[in-house]
Amino acid sequence: MAVVDLAIDDVLRLRKAHPCGSHEWRVVRLGADIGLVCGGCGHRILMDRLDVERRYLAHVSRGGDAAGPERAP
């Protein structure tokens, strides 16, 4: 199983739909547990990192700049 590269404000598509019907989740917390907010109803959950990696299908959008903050010359 490959490690999923996550960042704050990434929007993920997970296998199992939330009861509201949405498959999209926004990442709001990183660590051993991943904080997610439902894209449909705004419900917040904490999910174990391993469970997120099992249910992960794709990134819908990436939050922020993947290369990091720009530096002034």
Secondary structure, 3 states (H helix, E strand, C coil): CCCCCCCCCCEEEECCCCCCCCCEEEEEECCCEEEEEECCCCCEEEEEHHHHHHHEEEEEECCCCCCCCCCCC
